[in-house]
């Protein structure tokens, strides 16, 4: 494994531990935040799919993309767009 992979895994682990600790400490606001991010993200994905349909651009709405948008919100939607452009 390269040093960048190890650093990425460490950063990801710290973020995951922080999210779990926040959820266990105050579950109400954490759930509301996730739901708000999910709603905003799915609406943004639908809008992107409606606009992108005329250009042949589509992002599937599935549990993975929904979870990404729920946790990351609009930056997650932007990341999905970039990943979709980069991979296709």
Phi and psi restraints in degrees (range 20) as a CNS / XPLOR table:
assign (resid 1 and name C) (resid 2 and name N)
       (resid 2 and name CA) (resid 2 and name C) 1.0 -82.6 20.0 2
assign (resid 2 and name N) (resid 2 and name CA)
       (resid 2 and name C) (resid 3 and name N) 1.0 167.4 20.0 2
assign (resid 2 and name C) (resid 3 and name N)
       (resid 3 and name CA) (resid 3 and name C) 1.0 -63.7 20.0 2
assign (resid 3 and name N) (resid 3 and name CA)
       (resid 3 and name C) (resid 4 and name N) 1.0 -35.8 20.0 2
assign (resid 3 and name C) (resid 4 and name N)
       (resid 4 and name CA) (resid 4 and name C) 1.0 -66.4 20.0 2
assign (resid 4 and name N) (resid 4 and name CA)
       (resid 4 and name C) (resid 5 and name N) 1.0 -35.9 20.0 2
assign (resid 4 and name C) (resid 5 and name N)
       (resid 5 and name CA) (resid 5 and name C) 1.0 -66.6 20.0 2
assign (resid 5 and name N) (resid 5 and name CA)
       (resid 5 and name C) (resid 6 and name N) 1.0 -41.7 20.0 2
assign (resid 5 and name C) (resid 6 and name N)
       (resid 6 and name CA) (resid 6 and name C) 1.0 -64.0 20.0 2
assign (resid 6 and name N) (resid 6 and name CA)
       (resid 6 and name C) (resid 7 and name N) 1.0 -44.0 20.0 2
assign (resid 6 and name C) (resid 7 and name N)
       (resid 7 and name CA) (resid 7 and name C) 1.0 -62.8 20.0 2
assign (resid 7 and name N) (resid 7 and name CA)
       (resid 7 and name C) (resid 8 and name N) 1.0 -42.7 20.0 2
assign (resid 7 and name C) (resid 8 and name N)
       (resid 8 and name CA) (resid 8 and name C) 1.0 -62.1 20.0 2
assign (resid 8 and name N) (resid 8 and name CA)
       (resid 8 and name C) (resid 9 and name N) 1.0 -41.1 20.0 2
assign (resid 8 and name C) (resid 9 and name N)
       (resid 9 and name CA) (resid 9 and name C) 1.0 -67.0 20.0 2
assign (resid 9 and name N) (resid 9 and name CA)
       (resid 9 and name C) (resid 10 and name N) 1.0 -38.7 20.0 2
assign (resid 9 and name C) (resid 10 and name N)
       (resid 10 and name CA) (resid 10 and name C) 1.0 -65.4 20.0 2
assign (resid 10 and name N) (resid 10 and name CA)
       (resid 10 and name C) (resid 11 and name N) 1.0 -44.8 20.0 2
assign (resid 10 and name C) (resid 11 and name N)
       (resid 11 and name CA) (resid 11 and name C) 1.0 -63.1 20.0 2
assign (resid 11 and name N) (resid 11 and name CA)
       (resid 11 and name C) (resid 12 and name N) 1.0 -44.7 20.0 2
assign (resid 11 and name C) (resid 12 and name N)
       (resid 12 and name CA) (resid 12 and name C) 1.0 -61.1 20.0 2
assign (resid 12 and name N) (resid 12 and name CA)
       (resid 12 and name C) (resid 13 and name N) 1.0 -39.1 20.0 2
assign (resid 12 and name C) (resid 13 and name N)
       (resid 13 and name CA) (resid 13 and name C) 1.0 -65.9 20.0 2
assign (resid 13 and name N) (resid 13 and name CA)
       (resid 13 and name C) (resid 14 and name N) 1.0 -42.1 20.0 2
assign (resid 13 and name C) (resid 14 and name N)
       (resid 14 and name CA) (resid 14 and name C) 1.0 -63.4 20.0 2
assign (resid 14 and name N) (resid 14 and name CA)
       (resid 14 and name C) (resid 15 and name N) 1.0 -43.0 20.0 2
assign (resid 14 and name C) (resid 15 and name N)
       (resid 15 and name CA) (resid 15 and name C) 1.0 -63.2 20.0 2
assign (resid 15 and name N) (resid 15 and name CA)
       (resid 15 and name C) (resid 16 and name N) 1.0 -43.6 20.0 2
assign (resid 15 and name C) (resid 16 and name N)
       (resid 16 and name CA) (resid 16 and name C) 1.0 -63.6 20.0 2
assign (resid 16 and name N) (resid 16 and name CA)
       (resid 16 and name C) (resid 17 and name N) 1.0 -43.5 20.0 2
assign (resid 16 and name C) (resid 17 and name N)
       (resid 17 and name CA) (resid 17 and name C) 1.0 -63.0 20.0 2
assign (resid 17 and name N) (resid 17 and name CA)
       (resid 17 and name C) (resid 18 and name N) 1.0 -41.0 20.0 2
assign (resid 17 and name C) (resid 18 and name N)
       (resid 18 and name CA) (resid 18 and name C) 1.0 -62.3 20.0 2
assign (resid 18 and name N) (resid 18 and name CA)
       (resid 18 and name C) (resid 19 and name N) 1.0 -43.3 20.0 2
assign (resid 18 and name C) (resid 19 and name N)
       (resid 19 and name CA) (resid 19 and name C) 1.0 -65.4 20.0 2
assign (resid 19 and name N) (resid 19 and name CA)
       (resid 19 and name C) (resid 20 and name N) 1.0 -42.0 20.0 2
assign (resid 19 and name C) (resid 20 and name N)
       (resid 20 and name CA) (resid 20 and name C) 1.0 -65.9 20.0 2
assign (resid 20 and name N) (resid 20 and name CA)
       (resid 20 and name C) (resid 21 and name N) 1.0 -42.4 20.0 2
assign (resid 20 and name C) (resid 21 and name N)
       (resid 21 and name CA) (resid 21 and name C) 1.0 -63.9 20.0 2
assign (resid 21 and name N) (resid 21 and name CA)
       (resid 21 and name C) (resid 22 and name N) 1.0 -40.6 20.0 2
assign (resid 21 and name C) (resid 22 and name N)
       (resid 22 and name CA) (resid 22 and name C) 1.0 -63.9 20.0 2
assign (resid 22 and name N) (resid 22 and name CA)
       (resid 22 and name C) (resid 23 and name N) 1.0 -42.2 20.0 2
assign (resid 22 and name C) (resid 23 and name N)
       (resid 23 and name CA) (resid 23 and name C) 1.0 -65.0 20.0 2
assign (resid 23 and name N) (resid 23 and name CA)
       (resid 23 and name C) (resid 24 and name N) 1.0 -41.6 20.0 2
assign (resid 23 and name C) (resid 24 and name N)
       (resid 24 and name CA) (resid 24 and name C) 1.0 -71.0 20.0 2
assign (resid 24 and name N) (resid 24 and name CA)
       (resid 24 and name C) (resid 25 and name N) 1.0 -30.7 20.0 2
assign (resid 24 and name C) (resid 25 and name N)
       (resid 25 and name CA) (resid 25 and name C) 1.0 -76.6 20.0 2
assign (resid 25 and name N) (resid 25 and name CA)
       (resid 25 and name C) (resid 26 and name N) 1.0 -45.8 20.0 2
assign (resid 25 and name C) (resid 26 and name N)
       (resid 26 and name CA) (resid 26 and name C) 1.0 -137.9 20.0 2
assign (resid 26 and name N) (resid 26 and name CA)
       (resid 26 and name C) (resid 27 and name N) 1.0 84.9 20.0 2
assign (resid 26 and name C) (resid 27 and name N)
       (resid 27 and name CA) (resid 27 and name C) 1.0 -69.6 20.0 2
assign (resid 27 and name N) (resid 27 and name CA)
       (resid 27 and name C) (resid 28 and name N) 1.0 -31.4 20.0 2
assign (resid 27 and name C) (resid 28 and name N)
       (resid 28 and name CA) (resid 28 and name C) 1.0 -60.1 20.0 2
assign (resid 28 and name N) (resid 28 and name CA)
       (resid 28 and name C) (resid 29 and name N) 1.0 -60.0 20.0 2
assign (resid 28 and name C) (resid 29 and name N)
       (resid 29 and name CA) (resid 29 and name C) 1.0 -62.1 20.0 2
assign (resid 29 and name N) (resid 29 and name CA)
       (resid 29 and name C) (resid 30 and name N) 1.0 -31.3 20.0 2
assign (resid 29 and name C) (resid 30 and name N)
       (resid 30 and name CA) (resid 30 and name C) 1.0 -66.8 20.0 2
assign (resid 30 and name N) (resid 30 and name CA)
       (resid 30 and name C) (resid 31 and name N) 1.0 -42.3 20.0 2
assign (resid 30 and name C) (resid 31 and name N)
       (resid 31 and name CA) (resid 31 and name C) 1.0 -67.4 20.0 2
assign (resid 31 and name N) (resid 31 and name CA)
       (resid 31 and name C) (resid 32 and name N) 1.0 -41.5 20.0 2
assign (resid 31 and name C) (resid 32 and name N)
       (resid 32 and name CA) (resid 32 and name C) 1.0 -62.6 20.0 2
assign (resid 32 and name N) (resid 32 and name CA)
       (resid 32 and name C) (resid 33 and name N) 1.0 -41.2 20.0 2
assign (resid 32 and name C) (resid 33 and name N)
       (resid 33 and name CA) (resid 33 and name C) 1.0 -62.7 20.0 2
assign (resid 33 and name N) (resid 33 and name CA)
       (resid 33 and name C) (resid 34 and name N) 1.0 -42.1 20.0 2
assign (resid 33 and name C) (resid 34 and name N)
       (resid 34 and name CA) (resid 34 and name C) 1.0 -64.7 20.0 2
assign (resid 34 and name N) (resid 34 and name CA)
       (resid 34 and name C) (resid 35 and name N) 1.0 -42.1 20.0 2
assign (resid 34 and name C) (resid 35 and name N)
       (resid 35 and name CA) (resid 35 and name C) 1.0 -65.3 20.0 2
assign (resid 35 and name N) (resid 35 and name CA)
       (resid 35 and name C) (resid 36 and name N) 1.0 -40.9 20.0 2
assign (resid 35 and name C) (resid 36 and name N)
       (resid 36 and name CA) (resid 36 and name C) 1.0 -62.9 20.0 2
assign (resid 36 and name N) (resid 36 and name CA)
       (resid 36 and name C) (resid 37 and name N) 1.0 -45.7 20.0 2
assign (resid 36 and name C) (resid 37 and name N)
       (resid 37 and name CA) (resid 37 and name C) 1.0 -62.4 20.0 2
assign (resid 37 and name N) (resid 37 and name CA)
       (resid 37 and name C) (resid 38 and name N) 1.0 -38.8 20.0 2
assign (resid 37 and name C) (resid 38 and name N)
       (resid 38 and name CA) (resid 38 and name C) 1.0 -64.2 20.0 2
assign (resid 38 and name N) (resid 38 and name CA)
       (resid 38 and name C) (resid 39 and name N) 1.0 -45.6 20.0 2
assign (resid 38 and name C) (resid 39 and name N)
       (resid 39 and name CA) (resid 39 and name C) 1.0 -65.0 20.0 2
assign (resid 39 and name N) (resid 39 and name CA)
       (resid 39 and name C) (resid 40 and name N) 1.0 -48.2 20.0 2
assign (resid 39 and name C) (resid 40 and name N)
       (resid 40 and name CA) (resid 40 and name C) 1.0 -62.3 20.0 2
assign (resid 40 and name N) (resid 40 and name CA)
       (resid 40 and name C) (resid 41 and name N) 1.0 -42.4 20.0 2
assign (resid 40 and name C) (resid 41 and name N)
       (resid 41 and name CA) (resid 41 and name C) 1.0 -66.5 20.0 2
assign (resid 41 and name N) (resid 41 and name CA)
       (resid 41 and name C) (resid 42 and name N) 1.0 -43.3 20.0 2
assign (resid 41 and name C) (resid 42 and name N)
       (resid 42 and name CA) (resid 42 and name C) 1.0 -68.3 20.0 2
assign (resid 42 and name N) (resid 42 and name CA)
       (resid 42 and name C) (resid 43 and name N) 1.0 -39.2 20.0 2
assign (resid 42 and name C) (resid 43 and name N)
       (resid 43 and name CA) (resid 43 and name C) 1.0 -62.0 20.0 2
assign (resid 43 and name N) (resid 43 and name CA)
       (resid 43 and name C) (resid 44 and name N) 1.0 -41.9 20.0 2
assign (resid 43 and name C) (resid 44 and name N)
       (resid 44 and name CA) (resid 44 and name C) 1.0 -64.2 20.0 2
assign (resid 44 and name N) (resid 44 and name CA)
       (resid 44 and name C) (resid 45 and name N) 1.0 -39.5 20.0 2
assign (resid 44 and name C) (resid 45 and name N)
       (resid 45 and name CA) (resid 45 and name C) 1.0 -64.4 20.0 2
assign (resid 45 and name N) (resid 45 and name CA)
       (resid 45 and name C) (resid 46 and name N) 1.0 -40.1 20.0 2
assign (resid 45 and name C) (resid 46 and name N)
       (resid 46 and name CA) (resid 46 and name C) 1.0 -64.2 20.0 2
assign (resid 46 and name N) (resid 46 and name CA)
       (resid 46 and name C) (resid 47 and name N) 1.0 -43.3 20.0 2
assign (resid 46 and name C) (resid 47 and name N)
       (resid 47 and name CA) (resid 47 and name C) 1.0 -63.1 20.0 2
assign (resid 47 and name N) (resid 47 and name CA)
       (resid 47 and name C) (resid 48 and name N) 1.0 -43.3 20.0 2
assign (resid 47 and name C) (resid 48 and name N)
       (resid 48 and name CA) (resid 48 and name C) 1.0 -62.6 20.0 2
assign (resid 48 and name N) (resid 48 and name CA)
       (resid 48 and name C) (resid 49 and name N) 1.0 -40.8 20.0 2
assign (resid 48 and name C) (resid 49 and name N)
       (resid 49 and name CA) (resid 49 and name C) 1.0 -67.1 20.0 2
assign (resid 49 and name N) (resid 49 and name CA)
       (resid 49 and name C) (resid 50 and name N) 1.0 -37.2 20.0 2
assign (resid 49 and name C) (resid 50 and name N)
       (resid 50 and name CA) (resid 50 and name C) 1.0 -66.8 20.0 2
assign (resid 50 and name N) (resid 50 and name CA)
       (resid 50 and name C) (resid 51 and name N) 1.0 -44.9 20.0 2
assign (resid 50 and name C) (resid 51 and name N)
       (resid 51 and name CA) (resid 51 and name C) 1.0 -71.4 20.0 2
assign (resid 51 and name N) (resid 51 and name CA)
       (resid 51 and name C) (resid 52 and name N) 1.0 -41.7 20.0 2
assign (resid 51 and name C) (resid 52 and name N)
       (resid 52 and name CA) (resid 52 and name C) 1.0 -72.0 20.0 2
assign (resid 52 and name N) (resid 52 and name CA)
       (resid 52 and name C) (resid 53 and name N) 1.0 -15.1 20.0 2
assign (resid 52 and name C) (resid 53 and name N)
       (resid 53 and name CA) (resid 53 and name C) 1.0 -61.0 20.0 2
assign (resid 53 and name N) (resid 53 and name CA)
       (resid 53 and name C) (resid 54 and name N) 1.0 -33.8 20.0 2
assign (resid 53 and name C) (resid 54 and name N)
       (resid 54 and name CA) (resid 54 and name C) 1.0 -73.4 20.0 2
assign (resid 54 and name N) (resid 54 and name CA)
       (resid 54 and name C) (resid 55 and name N) 1.0 -17.4 20.0 2
assign (resid 54 and name C) (resid 55 and name N)
       (resid 55 and name CA) (resid 55 and name C) 1.0 -105.9 20.0 2
assign (resid 55 and name N) (resid 55 and name CA)
       (resid 55 and name C) (resid 56 and name N) 1.0 0.5 20.0 2
assign (resid 55 and name C) (resid 56 and name N)
       (resid 56 and name CA) (resid 56 and name C) 1.0 79.1 20.0 2
assign (resid 56 and name N) (resid 56 and name CA)
       (resid 56 and name C) (resid 57 and name N) 1.0 23.5 20.0 2
assign (resid 56 and name C) (resid 57 and name N)
       (resid 57 and name CA) (resid 57 and name C) 1.0 -105.9 20.0 2
assign (resid 57 and name N) (resid 57 and name CA)
       (resid 57 and name C) (resid 58 and name N) 1.0 131.8 20.0 2
assign (resid 57 and name C) (resid 58 and name N)
       (resid 58 and name CA) (resid 58 and name C) 1.0 -147.7 20.0 2
assign (resid 58 and name N) (resid 58 and name CA)
       (resid 58 and name C) (resid 59 and name N) 1.0 135.9 20.0 2
assign (resid 58 and name C) (resid 59 and name N)
       (resid 59 and name CA) (resid 59 and name C) 1.0 -118.5 20.0 2
assign (resid 59 and name N) (resid 59 and name CA)
       (resid 59 and name C) (resid 60 and name N) 1.0 122.7 20.0 2
assign (resid 59 and name C) (resid 60 and name N)
       (resid 60 and name CA) (resid 60 and name C) 1.0 -67.0 20.0 2
assign (resid 60 and name N) (resid 60 and name CA)
       (resid 60 and name C) (resid 61 and name N) 1.0 141.0 20.0 2
assign (resid 60 and name C) (resid 61 and name N)
       (resid 61 and name CA) (resid 61 and name C) 1.0 -101.1 20.0 2
assign (resid 61 and name N) (resid 61 and name CA)
       (resid 61 and name C) (resid 62 and name N) 1.0 105.7 20.0 2
assign (resid 61 and name C) (resid 62 and name N)
       (resid 62 and name CA) (resid 62 and name C) 1.0 -138.1 20.0 2
assign (resid 62 and name N) (resid 62 and name CA)
       (resid 62 and name C) (resid 63 and name N) 1.0 178.8 20.0 2
assign (resid 62 and name C) (resid 63 and name N)
       (resid 63 and name CA) (resid 63 and name C) 1.0 -58.0 20.0 2
assign (resid 63 and name N) (resid 63 and name CA)
       (resid 63 and name C) (resid 64 and name N) 1.0 -34.8 20.0 2
assign (resid 63 and name C) (resid 64 and name N)
       (resid 64 and name CA) (resid 64 and name C) 1.0 -66.5 20.0 2
assign (resid 64 and name N) (resid 64 and name CA)
       (resid 64 and name C) (resid 65 and name N) 1.0 -48.0 20.0 2
assign (resid 64 and name C) (resid 65 and name N)
       (resid 65 and name CA) (resid 65 and name C) 1.0 -69.0 20.0 2
assign (resid 65 and name N) (resid 65 and name CA)
       (resid 65 and name C) (resid 66 and name N) 1.0 -35.4 20.0 2
assign (resid 65 and name C) (resid 66 and name N)
       (resid 66 and name CA) (resid 66 and name C) 1.0 -64.9 20.0 2
assign (resid 66 and name N) (resid 66 and name CA)
       (resid 66 and name C) (resid 67 and name N) 1.0 -42.2 20.0 2
assign (resid 66 and name C) (resid 67 and name N)
       (resid 67 and name CA) (resid 67 and name C) 1.0 -66.2 20.0 2
assign (resid 67 and name N) (resid 67 and name CA)
       (resid 67 and name C) (resid 68 and name N) 1.0 -39.0 20.0 2
assign (resid 67 and name C) (resid 68 and name N)
       (resid 68 and name CA) (resid 68 and name C) 1.0 -62.3 20.0 2
assign (resid 68 and name N) (resid 68 and name CA)
       (resid 68 and name C) (resid 69 and name N) 1.0 -44.7 20.0 2
assign (resid 68 and name C) (resid 69 and name N)
       (resid 69 and name CA) (resid 69 and name C) 1.0 -72.5 20.0 2
assign (resid 69 and name N) (resid 69 and name CA)
       (resid 69 and name C) (resid 70 and name N) 1.0 -30.2 20.0 2
assign (resid 69 and name C) (resid 70 and name N)
       (resid 70 and name CA) (resid 70 and name C) 1.0 -66.8 20.0 2
assign (resid 70 and name N) (resid 70 and name CA)
       (resid 70 and name C) (resid 71 and name N) 1.0 -41.1 20.0 2
assign (resid 70 and name C) (resid 71 and name N)
       (resid 71 and name CA) (resid 71 and name C) 1.0 -79.9 20.0 2
assign (resid 71 and name N) (resid 71 and name CA)
       (resid 71 and name C) (resid 72 and name N) 1.0 -42.4 20.0 2
assign (resid 71 and name C) (resid 72 and name N)
       (resid 72 and name CA) (resid 72 and name C) 1.0 -100.1 20.0 2
assign (resid 72 and name N) (resid 72 and name CA)
       (resid 72 and name C) (resid 73 and name N) 1.0 -16.8 20.0 2
assign (resid 72 and name C) (resid 73 and name N)
       (resid 73 and name CA) (resid 73 and name C) 1.0 70.6 20.0 2
assign (resid 73 and name N) (resid 73 and name CA)
       (resid 73 and name C) (resid 74 and name N) 1.0 -141.0 20.0 2
assign (resid 73 and name C) (resid 74 and name N)
       (resid 74 and name CA) (resid 74 and name C) 1.0 -64.0 20.0 2
assign (resid 74 and name N) (resid 74 and name CA)
       (resid 74 and name C) (resid 75 and name N) 1.0 -36.1 20.0 2
assign (resid 74 and name C) (resid 75 and name N)
       (resid 75 and name CA) (resid 75 and name C) 1.0 -61.2 20.0 2
assign (resid 75 and name N) (resid 75 and name CA)
       (resid 75 and name C) (resid 76 and name N) 1.0 -30.8 20.0 2
assign (resid 75 and name C) (resid 76 and name N)
       (resid 76 and name CA) (resid 76 and name C) 1.0 -67.4 20.0 2
assign (resid 76 and name N) (resid 76 and name CA)
       (resid 76 and name C) (resid 77 and name N) 1.0 -37.6 20.0 2
assign (resid 76 and name C) (resid 77 and name N)
       (resid 77 and name CA) (resid 77 and name C) 1.0 -64.8 20.0 2
assign (resid 77 and name N) (resid 77 and name CA)
       (resid 77 and name C) (resid 78 and name N) 1.0 -43.5 20.0 2
assign (resid 77 and name C) (resid 78 and name N)
       (resid 78 and name CA) (resid 78 and name C) 1.0 -61.4 20.0 2
assign (resid 78 and name N) (resid 78 and name CA)
       (resid 78 and name C) (resid 79 and name N) 1.0 -40.3 20.0 2
assign (resid 78 and name C) (resid 79 and name N)
       (resid 79 and name CA) (resid 79 and name C) 1.0 -63.9 20.0 2
assign (resid 79 and name N) (resid 79 and name CA)
       (resid 79 and name C) (resid 80 and name N) 1.0 -40.3 20.0 2
assign (resid 79 and name C) (resid 80 and name N)
       (resid 80 and name CA) (resid 80 and name C) 1.0 -64.9 20.0 2
assign (resid 80 and name N) (resid 80 and name CA)
       (resid 80 and name C) (resid 81 and name N) 1.0 -38.0 20.0 2
assign (resid 80 and name C) (resid 81 and name N)
       (resid 81 and name CA) (resid 81 and name C) 1.0 -63.9 20.0 2
assign (resid 81 and name N) (resid 81 and name CA)
       (resid 81 and name C) (resid 82 and name N) 1.0 -45.8 20.0 2
assign (resid 81 and name C) (resid 82 and name N)
       (resid 82 and name CA) (resid 82 and name C) 1.0 -63.4 20.0 2
assign (resid 82 and name N) (resid 82 and name CA)
       (resid 82 and name C) (resid 83 and name N) 1.0 -43.5 20.0 2
assign (resid 82 and name C) (resid 83 and name N)
       (resid 83 and name CA) (resid 83 and name C) 1.0 -62.6 20.0 2
assign (resid 83 and name N) (resid 83 and name CA)
       (resid 83 and name C) (resid 84 and name N) 1.0 -42.1 20.0 2
assign (resid 83 and name C) (resid 84 and name N)
       (resid 84 and name CA) (resid 84 and name C) 1.0 -64.0 20.0 2
assign (resid 84 and name N) (resid 84 and name CA)
       (resid 84 and name C) (resid 85 and name N) 1.0 -42.4 20.0 2
assign (resid 84 and name C) (resid 85 and name N)
       (resid 85 and name CA) (resid 85 and name C) 1.0 -66.0 20.0 2
assign (resid 85 and name N) (resid 85 and name CA)
       (resid 85 and name C) (resid 86 and name N) 1.0 -41.6 20.0 2
assign (resid 85 and name C) (resid 86 and name N)
       (resid 86 and name CA) (resid 86 and name C) 1.0 -69.0 20.0 2
assign (resid 86 and name N) (resid 86 and name CA)
       (resid 86 and name C) (resid 87 and name N) 1.0 -38.2 20.0 2
assign (resid 86 and name C) (resid 87 and name N)
       (resid 87 and name CA) (resid 87 and name C) 1.0 -82.0 20.0 2
assign (resid 87 and name N) (resid 87 and name CA)
       (resid 87 and name C) (resid 88 and name N) 1.0 -28.9 20.0 2
